[in-house]
């Protein structure tokens, strides 16, 4: 299974090609390295172009740097099976 298909499956997006079925899509949290980073905004724009529901995208604007600066917890190396 290709990387794109794996990602779509994890997000519970149905379909093999556009238009995808987002009825059961998961709510996701998107964040960057820090406030200066643009990777998360590019990801959000790409997801919206695919048709991902905007109300299911949550964006932490401060990024990981701000998160850690607030002494919030972070677990390194955790992955889904």
HURANOR-V526000 format. One record per helix or strand of 3 or more residues. SS is the DSSP state (h for helix, s for strand). FROM is the first residue (numbers start at 1). TO is the last residue. Records with the same first field share a line. If there is no record, write none. Layout:
# HURANOR-V526000
SS=FROM-TO, FROM-TO
This chain:
# HURANOR-V526000
h=3-10, 39-50, 54-56, 63-69
s=28-31, 57-60
